Amino acid sequence: MTNKIDARYTSAVPRGGTKHCCYGLCRSDSRYSDREYMQGVGWIPFPKPRKDLDRCLRWIAACGRADFGVDNIRRWTYICTKHFVGGNGPSEDHPDPIQACNATSSPIQRRPKESKMDQKRKLEAAEALVSLTEDS
């Protein structure tokens, strides 16, 4: 068994635009192929429901996403090679992705954006402090 990724899956510059992985909580993105965690990552087109419904359903189940189904599959739907045994994409022995743990992502907690008035008040307070220190 070789450790090389099949040449079909290693397009450095994706044809047709950016590729994102649809697997679980994976954040693989072809725009960042220069980053360390993206080294050697290839892109496998998701099986199309019209051509291979059984395989498509197995891959959807393996992705572990409640919001992802047959209706979401488009010709630009991809899964990265990280999710296959050996990290090289599908093989004869392992044609399907590894089953994702059904981890749910919690919504990102964002700080409320400061209003323009709050920013102005802080700036005025900082300027007042500076003028006080200059006066003494």
HURADA-V555370 format. One record per backbone hydrogen bond with DSSP energy under -0.5 kcal/mol. CO is the residue of the C=O (numbers start at 1). NH is the residue of the N-H. E is the energy in kcal/mol with one decimal. If there is no record, write none. Layout:
co & nh & e
CO & NH & E
CO & NH & E
//
This chain:
co & nh & e
6 & 9 & -2.2
7 & 10 & -1.1
9 & 43 & -1.9
10 & 12 & -0.7
12 & 14 & -0.7
14 & 17 & -1.2
19 & 30 & -2.8
20 & 78 & -0.7
23 & 26 & -2.7
28 & 21 & -1.8
29 & 32 & -1.9
30 & 33 & -1.0
32 & 35 & -1.7
35 & 38 & -1.4
36 & 39 & -1.5
38 & 41 & -1.8
42 & 81 & -1.9
43 & 45 & -0.5
44 & 79 & -2.1
48 & 51 & -0.6
48 & 52 & -2.8
52 & 56 & -2.4
53 & 57 & -2.6
54 & 58 & -1.9
55 & 59 & -2.3
56 & 60 & -2.4
57 & 61 & -2.3
58 & 62 & -2.1
59 & 63 & -1.6
60 & 64 & -0.8
60 & 65 & -0.6
61 & 64 & -0.8
62 & 100 & -2.4
63 & 24 & -1.0
64 & 66 & -0.5
65 & 68 & -1.2
69 & 72 & -1.9
70 & 73 & -1.3
74 & 77 & -1.7
76 & 78 & -0.5
77 & 46 & -2.8
78 & 22 & -2.0
79 & 44 & -2.8
80 & 83 & -1.5
81 & 84 & -1.4
81 & 89 & -0.7
83 & 98 & -3.2
84 & 87 & -2.7
85 & 88 & -0.6
88 & 6 & -0.9
94 & 91 & -1.6
101 & 103 & -2.9
108 & 110 & -0.8
115 & 119 & -2.1
116 & 120 & -2.4
117 & 121 & -2.7
118 & 122 & -2.3
119 & 123 & -2.2
120 & 124 & -2.6
121 & 125 & -2.5
122 & 126 & -2.5
123 & 127 & -2.5
124 & 128 & -2.2
125 & 129 & -2.2
126 & 130 & -2.2
127 & 131 & -2.4
128 & 132 & -2.0
129 & 133 & -2.2
130 & 134 & -2.0
131 & 135 & -1.7
132 & 136 & -1.2
//
